[in-house]
Amino acid sequence: MVKAPRPVGPRTLAERAAAARGMRGALARGDVPRVLLLVPDPHARFAAVELSGRFVAEEVLSGGYGVCTYVFAWDVEREALPAGPDSPLARYLDGYGDLRMRPDLATMTALPDGLCGIVCDVEWPDGEPVRAAPRRALTEQLMALESLGYVPSAGLEHEVVFSDADGPLSGHGVDYAVGGTERMRPLLRDLRGALERSGLGVESARAECHPGQYEIVLRHRDALAACDDALLQQLIVRSVAAEHGVTASYLAAPEPGQGCSCHVHLSLSSVAGETPSGTELSPVMASFLAGVLRDAAALAPVWAPTWNSYVRLRTAPFSPRELRWGVDDRTAAVRVAGRDASQRLEFRFAGADAQPHLVLAALLAAGRAGIEEGLPLPPAGEVVGALPGAPWEALSGLDRVAKLLGDEVAAQQEALLRAELEAGCSAVTGWQRRRGALRA
């Protein structure tokens, strides 16, 4: 199966585009029989259309292919979000017309069932970029950062919980364990093979802290690839798990006191190829981190998009709400790890339910603002604020979201969070029934 190479480390947008051009021949030769065009939506999943590889080569590469506007303005159940006529989201819901998918051939990935997955950008019929698209939000931040002379590379860590009809596939936490994972082994064996065939480039895999929890980490790469490939990996994980009658869940808080995260390891290189030296943060990285710490609370709708996200932030011990940084300190919201070329910032804000392209876009936007303003970094260990503890508290930062990520993304995140609140307040849960029984 044809698949695009995933080079390790930073890569400029121009280098990505050159790599994409190099993959056109595989489609033209007919080496790819079936293609799954994939568009990342606001809920950390793909909207998808399956086509023949020949049709993609003959028609789609030049003319694009349609996808309905509302994929960027729907809730998790694929129902259209409420949006008034003056909302920046209104045009996504007025007539439900088509956007145009543009395949990024640098993302070609071997998927189960003989499919080749290709992640797409999207544009309006007149060629205008779709600014509510998470992938576009990230691309705009990469362009802005490159204009300052910097190119990021990133590694994303997602934890997943494997469960069947009897519950999690391990009855207790199995952090770094070999024993206790026996029920997972048939699934993991097939998953290992599927990921190897995909060409995504797995760095590590291990059992994690909580029952049924596992973590598979891809090698660090350019920021767009890191986010695309994280979602492609989740697609493969869920597909293989389903073949075993297993559910693969990326819920932020499987239970109170448990957390599944999207930790982001991020480093900056100069366009000229310079890399960090030693263990001290450079002035640029220090200001970048200061910018993120300043805006982290306002960007909570991105890190914590669901009601369940706040259970993780309130109760999971390694998901700190307190905003402070430390050197190799996993109790801090930001951990400085590595040295020299491997030096990186590990941002521990986001849950596994967060949209990775938006998470990276938010980090880069806040960090770039810190660089541009020359913000001083507070001392290690100093608490400079806290993430919101409830979804309604997160609504207060939306003006800053608009400033950093644009009006359409801010309107989208507000509508999604309000829809989440409405759904949560309209549901009767086991917690409510249990509390009600205590009144008997």
ROFIBA-929211 format. One record per residue (C-alpha): residue in one letter; x, y, z. Coordinates in steps of 0.2 Angstrom, whole numbers, plus 5000, padded with zeros to 4 digits. Layout:
N
+------+------+------+------+
! rest !   px !   py !   pz !
+------+------+------+------+
!    a !    X !    Y !    Z !
...
+------+------+------+------+
//
This chain:
440
+------+------+------+------+
! rest !   px !   py !   pz !
+------+------+------+------+
!    m ! 5000 ! 5000 ! 5000 !
!    v ! 5006 ! 5017 ! 4996 !
!    k ! 5010 ! 5029 ! 5010 !
!    a ! 5019 ! 5045 ! 5012 !
!    p ! 5035 ! 5046 ! 5022 !
!    r ! 5034 ! 5054 ! 5039 !
!    p ! 5051 ! 5063 ! 5042 !
!    v ! 5056 ! 5066 ! 5060 !
!    g ! 5058 ! 5084 ! 5066 !
!    p ! 5052 ! 5101 ! 5060 !
!    r ! 5047 ! 5104 ! 5042 !
!    t ! 5041 ! 5120 ! 5034 !
!    l ! 5025 ! 5122 ! 5025 !
!    a ! 5035 ! 5123 ! 5008 !
!    e ! 5044 ! 5107 ! 5012 !
!    r ! 5027 ! 5098 ! 5016 !
!    a ! 5020 ! 5105 ! 4999 !
!    a ! 5035 ! 5098 ! 4990 !
!    a ! 5033 ! 5081 ! 4998 !
!    a ! 5014 ! 5081 ! 4993 !
!    r ! 5019 ! 5084 ! 4975 !
!    g ! 5031 ! 5069 ! 4976 !
!    m ! 5016 ! 5058 ! 4980 !
!    r ! 5005 ! 5062 ! 4964 !
!    g ! 5013 ! 5049 ! 4954 !
!    a ! 5007 ! 5035 ! 4965 !
!    l ! 4989 ! 5040 ! 4961 !
!    a ! 4992 ! 5043 ! 4943 !
!    r ! 4999 ! 5026 ! 4941 !
!    g ! 4984 ! 5018 ! 4948 !
!    d ! 4994 ! 5011 ! 4964 !
!    v ! 4980 ! 5017 ! 4975 !
!    p ! 4963 ! 5008 ! 4972 !
!    r ! 4952 ! 5015 ! 4985 !
!    v ! 4954 ! 5032 ! 4994 !
!    l ! 4946 ! 5039 ! 5010 !
!    l ! 4946 ! 5058 ! 5009 !
!    l ! 4946 ! 5064 ! 5027 !
!    v ! 4942 ! 5081 ! 5035 !
!    p ! 4946 ! 5084 ! 5053 !
!    d ! 4930 ! 5091 ! 5062 !
!    p ! 4929 ! 5101 ! 5078 !
!    h ! 4926 ! 5085 ! 5088 !
!    a ! 4943 ! 5076 ! 5085 !
!    r ! 4936 ! 5065 ! 5072 !
!    f ! 4935 ! 5064 ! 5053 !
!    a ! 4921 ! 5068 ! 5041 !
!    a ! 4925 ! 5055 ! 5027 !
!    v ! 4921 ! 5051 ! 5009 !
!    e ! 4927 ! 5035 ! 5000 !
!    l ! 4931 ! 5037 ! 4982 !
!    s ! 4941 ! 5027 ! 4969 !
!    g ! 4960 ! 5031 ! 4967 !
!    r ! 4958 ! 5034 ! 4949 !
!    f ! 4944 ! 5046 ! 4951 !
!    v ! 4954 ! 5056 ! 4964 !
!    a ! 4969 ! 5056 ! 4952 !
!    e ! 4958 ! 5061 ! 4937 !
!    e ! 4946 ! 5073 ! 4945 !
!    v ! 4949 ! 5077 ! 4963 !
!    l ! 4967 ! 5083 ! 4963 !
!    s ! 4962 ! 5097 ! 4950 !
!    g ! 4944 ! 5101 ! 4955 !
!    g ! 4942 ! 5095 ! 4973 !
!    y ! 4927 ! 5086 ! 4980 !
!    g ! 4912 ! 5092 ! 4990 !
!    v ! 4909 ! 5091 ! 5008 !
!    c ! 4894 ! 5099 ! 5017 !
!    t ! 4897 ! 5116 ! 5026 !
!    y ! 4889 ! 5110 ! 5042 !
!    v ! 4903 ! 5098 ! 5047 !
!    f ! 4911 ! 5113 ! 5055 !
!    a ! 4895 ! 5119 ! 5064 !
!    w ! 4888 ! 5103 ! 5070 !
!    d ! 4888 ! 5095 ! 5088 !
!    v ! 4895 ! 5079 ! 5093 !
!    e ! 4879 ! 5070 ! 5087 !
!    r ! 4880 ! 5078 ! 5070 !
!    e ! 4866 ! 5090 ! 5073 !
!    a ! 4867 ! 5108 ! 5067 !
!    l ! 4872 ! 5120 ! 5080 !
!    p ! 4861 ! 5135 ! 5084 !
!    a ! 4868 ! 5151 ! 5075 !
!    g ! 4859 ! 5167 ! 5073 !
!    p ! 4860 ! 5177 ! 5056 !
!    d ! 4873 ! 5188 ! 5063 !
!    s ! 4884 ! 5174 ! 5069 !
!    p ! 4901 ! 5170 ! 5060 !
!    l ! 4894 ! 5152 ! 5059 !
!    a ! 4878 ! 5157 ! 5049 !
!    r ! 4885 ! 5154 ! 5032 !
!    y ! 4890 ! 5136 ! 5037 !
!    l ! 4871 ! 5133 ! 5040 !
!    d ! 4863 ! 5144 ! 5027 !
!    g ! 4858 ! 5131 ! 5013 !
!    y ! 4870 ! 5117 ! 5018 !
!    g ! 4880 ! 5119 ! 5002 !
!    d ! 4896 ! 5112 ! 4998 !
!    l ! 4914 ! 5116 ! 5003 !
!    r ! 4928 ! 5109 ! 4992 !
!    m ! 4940 ! 5097 ! 4999 !
!    r ! 4958 ! 5098 ! 4993 !
!    p ! 4969 ! 5082 ! 4997 !
!    d ! 4985 ! 5084 ! 5005 !
!    l ! 4995 ! 5070 ! 4998 !
!    a ! 5009 ! 5072 ! 5011 !
!    t ! 4996 ! 5063 ! 5023 !
!    m ! 4994 ! 5047 ! 5012 !
!    t ! 4991 ! 5033 ! 5025 !
!    a ! 4988 ! 5014 ! 5023 !
!    l ! 4972 ! 5011 ! 5033 !
!    p ! 4963 ! 4994 ! 5037 !
!    d ! 4952 ! 4986 ! 5023 !
!    g ! 4964 ! 4991 ! 5009 !
!    l ! 4960 ! 5010 ! 5010 !
!    c ! 4972 ! 5024 ! 5008 !
!    g ! 4968 ! 5039 ! 5019 !
!    i ! 4971 ! 5056 ! 5013 !
!    v ! 4968 ! 5071 ! 5025 !
!    c ! 4961 ! 5086 ! 5016 !
!    d ! 4961 ! 5105 ! 5017 !
!    v ! 4944 ! 5114 ! 5013 !
!    e ! 4940 ! 5130 ! 5004 !
!    w ! 4924 ! 5139 ! 4999 !
!    p ! 4919 ! 5138 ! 4981 !
!    d ! 4928 ! 5154 ! 4977 !
!    g ! 4944 ! 5147 ! 4984 !
!    e ! 4943 ! 5157 ! 5001 !
!    p ! 4950 ! 5146 ! 5015 !
!    v ! 4938 ! 5139 ! 5028 !
!    r ! 4943 ! 5147 ! 5044 !
!    a ! 4932 ! 5137 ! 5055 !
!    a ! 4941 ! 5121 ! 5049 !
!    p ! 4953 ! 5116 ! 5063 !
!    r ! 4967 ! 5111 ! 5050 !
!    r ! 4966 ! 5129 ! 5043 !
!    a ! 4967 ! 5137 ! 5060 !
!    l ! 4983 ! 5127 ! 5063 !
!    t ! 4990 ! 5132 ! 5046 !
!    e ! 4987 ! 5150 ! 5049 !
!    q ! 4997 ! 5149 ! 5065 !
!    l ! 5011 ! 5140 ! 5056 !
!    m ! 5012 ! 5153 ! 5043 !
!    a ! 5013 ! 5167 ! 5056 !
!    l ! 5026 ! 5158 ! 5066 !
!    e ! 5037 ! 5155 ! 5050 !
!    s ! 5035 ! 5174 ! 5046 !
!    l ! 5045 ! 5176 ! 5062 !
!    g ! 5058 ! 5164 ! 5057 !
!    y ! 5052 ! 5148 ! 5068 !
!    v ! 5046 ! 5131 ! 5064 !
!    p ! 5039 ! 5120 ! 5077 !
!    s ! 5039 ! 5101 ! 5079 !
!    a ! 5027 ! 5092 ! 5090 !
!    g ! 5024 ! 5075 ! 5098 !
!    l ! 5006 ! 5071 ! 5104 !
!    e ! 5003 ! 5058 ! 5118 !
!    h ! 4985 ! 5052 ! 5119 !
!    e ! 4979 ! 5039 ! 5131 !
!    v ! 4965 ! 5027 ! 5126 !
!    v ! 4955 ! 5015 ! 5137 !
!    f ! 4950 ! 4998 ! 5130 !
!    s ! 4934 ! 4990 ! 5136 !
!    d ! 4923 ! 4976 ! 5132 !
!    a ! 4906 ! 4970 ! 5139 !
!    d ! 4914 ! 4965 ! 5155 !
!    g ! 4923 ! 4982 ! 5158 !
!    p ! 4941 ! 4988 ! 5155 !
!    l ! 4953 ! 4975 ! 5149 !
!    s ! 4963 ! 4977 ! 5164 !
!    g ! 4955 ! 4977 ! 5181 !
!    h ! 4967 ! 4989 ! 5189 !
!    g ! 4981 ! 5002 ! 5184 !
!    v ! 4995 ! 4994 ! 5174 !
!    d ! 5007 ! 5008 ! 5173 !
!    y ! 5023 ! 5002 ! 5164 !
!    a ! 5017 ! 4984 ! 5167 !
!    v ! 5020 ! 4968 ! 5157 !
!    g ! 5009 ! 4957 ! 5168 !
!    g ! 4991 ! 4962 ! 5170 !
!    t ! 4989 ! 4966 ! 5151 !
!    e ! 4985 ! 4948 ! 5145 !
!    r ! 4967 ! 4952 ! 5140 !
!    m ! 4974 ! 4966 ! 5129 !
!    r ! 4987 ! 4956 ! 5120 !
!    p ! 4977 ! 4949 ! 5105 !
!    l ! 4971 ! 4966 ! 5102 !
!    l ! 4988 ! 4974 ! 5104 !
!    r ! 4996 ! 4961 ! 5092 !
!    d ! 4984 ! 4966 ! 5078 !
!    l ! 4985 ! 4984 ! 5082 !
!    r ! 5004 ! 4983 ! 5081 !
!    g ! 5003 ! 4976 ! 5064 !
!    a ! 4990 ! 4988 ! 5057 !
!    l ! 5001 ! 5003 ! 5064 !
!    e ! 5016 ! 4996 ! 5056 !
!    r ! 5008 ! 4994 ! 5039 !
!    s ! 5001 ! 5012 ! 5041 !
!    g ! 5018 ! 5020 ! 5040 !
!    l ! 5014 ! 5032 ! 5054 !
!    g ! 5030 ! 5029 ! 5064 !
!    v ! 5026 ! 5023 ! 5081 !
!    e ! 5040 ! 5028 ! 5094 !
!    s ! 5033 ! 5019 ! 5110 !
!    a ! 5018 ! 5009 ! 5117 !
!    r ! 5015 ! 5005 ! 5135 !
!    a ! 5001 ! 5001 ! 5148 !
!    e ! 4996 ! 5016 ! 5158 !
!    c ! 4990 ! 5022 ! 5175 !
!    h ! 4971 ! 5017 ! 5175 !
!    p ! 4961 ! 5001 ! 5171 !
!    g ! 4961 ! 4997 ! 5153 !
!    q ! 4972 ! 5012 ! 5149 !
!    y ! 4986 ! 5011 ! 5135 !
!    e ! 4996 ! 5024 ! 5127 !
!    i ! 5004 ! 5023 ! 5109 !
!    v ! 5015 ! 5038 ! 5105 !
!    l ! 5021 ! 5043 ! 5087 !
!    r ! 5038 ! 5051 ! 5084 !
!    h ! 5039 ! 5070 ! 5084 !
!    r ! 5036 ! 5078 ! 5067 !
!    d ! 5030 ! 5094 ! 5059 !
!    a ! 5014 ! 5101 ! 5068 !
!    l ! 5002 ! 5097 ! 5054 !
!    a ! 5008 ! 5080 ! 5053 !
!    a ! 5008 ! 5077 ! 5072 !
!    c ! 4989 ! 5082 ! 5072 !
!    d ! 4984 ! 5073 ! 5056 !
!    d ! 4993 ! 5057 ! 5061 !
!    a ! 4986 ! 5057 ! 5079 !
!    l ! 4968 ! 5057 ! 5072 !
!    l ! 4974 ! 5044 ! 5059 !
!    q ! 4981 ! 5033 ! 5073 !
!    q ! 4964 ! 5035 ! 5083 !
!    l ! 4955 ! 5029 ! 5067 !
!    i ! 4966 ! 5014 ! 5066 !
!    v ! 4965 ! 5010 ! 5084 !
!    r ! 4946 ! 5011 ! 5084 !
!    s ! 4944 ! 5000 ! 5069 !
!    v ! 4956 ! 4986 ! 5075 !
!    a ! 4947 ! 4987 ! 5092 !
!    a ! 4930 ! 4985 ! 5085 !
!    e ! 4936 ! 4969 ! 5076 !
!    h ! 4940 ! 4962 ! 5093 !
!    g ! 4923 ! 4967 ! 5100 !
!    v ! 4932 ! 4981 ! 5111 !
!    t ! 4928 ! 4999 ! 5113 !
!    a ! 4943 ! 5011 ! 5112 !
!    s ! 4938 ! 5027 ! 5122 !
!    y ! 4946 ! 5044 ! 5122 !
!    l ! 4935 ! 5051 ! 5135 !
!    a ! 4944 ! 5064 ! 5145 !
!    a ! 4939 ! 5056 ! 5162 !
!    p ! 4934 ! 5038 ! 5161 !
!    e ! 4930 ! 5039 ! 5180 !
!    p ! 4932 ! 5052 ! 5193 !
!    g ! 4951 ! 5053 ! 5198 !
!    q ! 4956 ! 5046 ! 5181 !
!    g ! 4962 ! 5056 ! 5166 !
!    c ! 4965 ! 5053 ! 5147 !
!    s ! 4976 ! 5067 ! 5141 !
!    c ! 4982 ! 5075 ! 5125 !
!    h ! 5000 ! 5080 ! 5131 !
!    v ! 5009 ! 5090 ! 5118 !
!    h ! 5028 ! 5090 ! 5117 !
!    l ! 5033 ! 5106 ! 5107 !
!    s ! 5049 ! 5113 ! 5101 !
!    l ! 5054 ! 5127 ! 5090 !
!    s ! 5068 ! 5128 ! 5077 !
!    s ! 5073 ! 5142 ! 5067 !
!    v ! 5069 ! 5142 ! 5048 !
!    a ! 5088 ! 5142 ! 5046 !
!    g ! 5089 ! 5126 ! 5055 !
!    e ! 5096 ! 5132 ! 5072 !
!    t ! 5092 ! 5121 ! 5087 !
!    p ! 5092 ! 5123 ! 5106 !
!    s ! 5108 ! 5121 ! 5116 !
!    g ! 5110 ! 5115 ! 5134 !
!    t ! 5096 ! 5114 ! 5146 !
!    e ! 5091 ! 5132 ! 5149 !
!    l ! 5076 ! 5139 ! 5139 !
!    s ! 5082 ! 5151 ! 5126 !
!    p ! 5074 ! 5169 ! 5127 !
!    v ! 5062 ! 5165 ! 5113 !
!    m ! 5056 ! 5149 ! 5121 !
!    a ! 5054 ! 5158 ! 5138 !
!    s ! 5043 ! 5171 ! 5130 !
!    f ! 5034 ! 5158 ! 5120 !
!    l ! 5030 ! 5149 ! 5137 !
!    a ! 5026 ! 5165 ! 5145 !
!    g ! 5013 ! 5169 ! 5132 !
!    v ! 5005 ! 5152 ! 5134 !
!    l ! 5004 ! 5153 ! 5153 !
!    r ! 4996 ! 5170 ! 5151 !
!    d ! 4982 ! 5164 ! 5139 !
!    a ! 4980 ! 5146 ! 5145 !
!    a ! 4964 ! 5150 ! 5155 !
!    a ! 4956 ! 5160 ! 5141 !
!    l ! 4959 ! 5145 ! 5129 !
!    a ! 4950 ! 5133 ! 5140 !
!    p ! 4937 ! 5129 ! 5128 !
!    v ! 4950 ! 5122 ! 5116 !
!    w ! 4959 ! 5111 ! 5130 !
!    a ! 4943 ! 5106 ! 5138 !
!    p ! 4928 ! 5106 ! 5126 !
!    t ! 4916 ! 5094 ! 5135 !
!    w ! 4907 ! 5092 ! 5151 !
!    n ! 4918 ! 5077 ! 5155 !
!    s ! 4934 ! 5087 ! 5152 !
!    y ! 4931 ! 5096 ! 5168 !
!    v ! 4930 ! 5080 ! 5178 !
!    r ! 4947 ! 5077 ! 5172 !
!    l ! 4953 ! 5094 ! 5177 !
!    r ! 4945 ! 5094 ! 5194 !
!    t ! 4949 ! 5076 ! 5199 !
!    a ! 4964 ! 5068 ! 5190 !
!    p ! 4980 ! 5071 ! 5199 !
!    f ! 4991 ! 5072 ! 5184 !
!    s ! 4980 ! 5085 ! 5175 !
!    p ! 4984 ! 5100 ! 5185 !
!    r ! 4973 ! 5115 ! 5184 !
!    e ! 4986 ! 5126 ! 5192 !
!    l ! 4996 ! 5136 ! 5180 !
!    r ! 5014 ! 5134 ! 5183 !
!    w ! 5029 ! 5127 ! 5175 !
!    g ! 5044 ! 5116 ! 5181 !
!    v ! 5059 ! 5107 ! 5175 !
!    d ! 5055 ! 5088 ! 5172 !
!    d ! 5040 ! 5090 ! 5184 !
!    r ! 5024 ! 5080 ! 5179 !
!    t ! 5014 ! 5089 ! 5193 !
!    a ! 5016 ! 5105 ! 5183 !
!    a ! 5004 ! 5111 ! 5169 !
!    v ! 5020 ! 5113 ! 5158 !
!    r ! 5035 ! 5102 ! 5160 !
!    v ! 5052 ! 5107 ! 5152 !
!    a ! 5060 ! 5091 ! 5146 !
!    g ! 5076 ! 5086 ! 5137 !
!    r ! 5091 ! 5096 ! 5132 !
!    d ! 5100 ! 5102 ! 5117 !
!    a ! 5091 ! 5097 ! 5101 !
!    s ! 5078 ! 5087 ! 5111 !
!    q ! 5073 ! 5101 ! 5123 !
!    r ! 5054 ! 5103 ! 5122 !
!    l ! 5040 ! 5110 ! 5132 !
!    e ! 5027 ! 5097 ! 5137 !
!    f ! 5009 ! 5106 ! 5139 !
!    r ! 4998 ! 5095 ! 5150 !
!    f ! 4982 ! 5106 ! 5148 !
!    a ! 4972 ! 5096 ! 5135 !
!    g ! 4961 ! 5081 ! 5137 !
!    a ! 4960 ! 5066 ! 5125 !
!    d ! 4944 ! 5073 ! 5119 !
!    a ! 4951 ! 5089 ! 5113 !
!    q ! 4953 ! 5093 ! 5094 !
!    p ! 4972 ! 5092 ! 5092 !
!    h ! 4974 ! 5104 ! 5077 !
!    l ! 4965 ! 5117 ! 5088 !
!    v ! 4976 ! 5113 ! 5103 !
!    l ! 4992 ! 5116 ! 5093 !
!    a ! 4984 ! 5131 ! 5085 !
!    a ! 4980 ! 5138 ! 5102 !
!    l ! 4997 ! 5135 ! 5109 !
!    l ! 5006 ! 5142 ! 5094 !
!    a ! 4995 ! 5158 ! 5094 !
!    a ! 4997 ! 5161 ! 5112 !
!    g ! 5016 ! 5157 ! 5112 !
!    r ! 5019 ! 5169 ! 5096 !
!    a ! 5010 ! 5183 ! 5105 !
!    g ! 5022 ! 5180 ! 5120 !
!    i ! 5037 ! 5181 ! 5108 !
!    e ! 5031 ! 5196 ! 5099 !
!    e ! 5028 ! 5205 ! 5115 !
!    g ! 5044 ! 5199 ! 5123 !
!    l ! 5035 ! 5193 ! 5139 !
!    p ! 5046 ! 5188 ! 5154 !
!    l ! 5044 ! 5171 ! 5160 !
!    p ! 5038 ! 5169 ! 5178 !
!    p ! 5050 ! 5159 ! 5190 !
!    a ! 5048 ! 5140 ! 5189 !
!    g ! 5035 ! 5134 ! 5202 !
!    e ! 5026 ! 5150 ! 5203 !
!    v ! 5008 ! 5149 ! 5201 !
!    v ! 5001 ! 5162 ! 5189 !
!    g ! 4983 ! 5157 ! 5188 !
!    a ! 4972 ! 5142 ! 5185 !
!    l ! 4961 ! 5134 ! 5172 !
!    p ! 4942 ! 5135 ! 5174 !
!    g ! 4935 ! 5121 ! 5185 !
!    a ! 4918 ! 5121 ! 5175 !
!    p ! 4912 ! 5123 ! 5157 !
!    w ! 4902 ! 5138 ! 5161 !
!    e ! 4917 ! 5147 ! 5168 !
!    a ! 4927 ! 5144 ! 5151 !
!    l ! 4914 ! 5155 ! 5142 !
!    s ! 4922 ! 5170 ! 5149 !
!    g ! 4938 ! 5169 ! 5139 !
!    l ! 4930 ! 5169 ! 5122 !
!    d ! 4935 ! 5187 ! 5117 !
!    r ! 4954 ! 5181 ! 5119 !
!    v ! 4950 ! 5166 ! 5108 !
!    a ! 4944 ! 5177 ! 5095 !
!    k ! 4959 ! 5188 ! 5096 !
!    l ! 4971 ! 5173 ! 5095 !
!    l ! 4962 ! 5161 ! 5083 !
!    g ! 4949 ! 5172 ! 5074 !
!    d ! 4930 ! 5176 ! 5075 !
!    e ! 4924 ! 5160 ! 5067 !
!    v ! 4934 ! 5148 ! 5078 !
!    a ! 4928 ! 5158 ! 5093 !
!    a ! 4910 ! 5157 ! 5088 !
!    q ! 4912 ! 5139 ! 5084 !
!    q ! 4919 ! 5135 ! 5101 !
!    e ! 4906 ! 5146 ! 5110 !
!    a ! 4892 ! 5137 ! 5101 !
!    l ! 4899 ! 5120 ! 5105 !
!    l ! 4902 ! 5123 ! 5123 !
!    r ! 4884 ! 5131 ! 5125 !
!    a ! 4877 ! 5115 ! 5116 !
!    e ! 4887 ! 5104 ! 5128 !
!    l ! 4880 ! 5114 ! 5143 !
!    e ! 4862 ! 5113 ! 5136 !
!    a ! 4864 ! 5094 ! 5134 !
!    g ! 4871 ! 5091 ! 5151 !
!    c ! 4858 ! 5101 ! 5160 !
!    s ! 4844 ! 5092 ! 5150 !
!    a ! 4851 ! 5074 ! 5154 !
!    v ! 4846 ! 5063 ! 5169 !
!    t ! 4862 ! 5054 ! 5174 !
!    g ! 4866 ! 5040 ! 5186 !
!    w ! 4873 ! 5052 ! 5198 !
!    q ! 4856 ! 5061 ! 5199 !
!    r ! 4847 ! 5045 ! 5202 !
!    r ! 4859 ! 5040 ! 5215 !
!    r ! 4857 ! 5056 ! 5224 !
!    g ! 4838 ! 5056 ! 5222 !
!    a ! 4838 ! 5038 ! 5230 !
!    l ! 4847 ! 5045 ! 5246 !
!    r ! 4831 ! 5056 ! 5249 !
!    a ! 4820 ! 5041 ! 5251 !
+------+------+------+------+
//
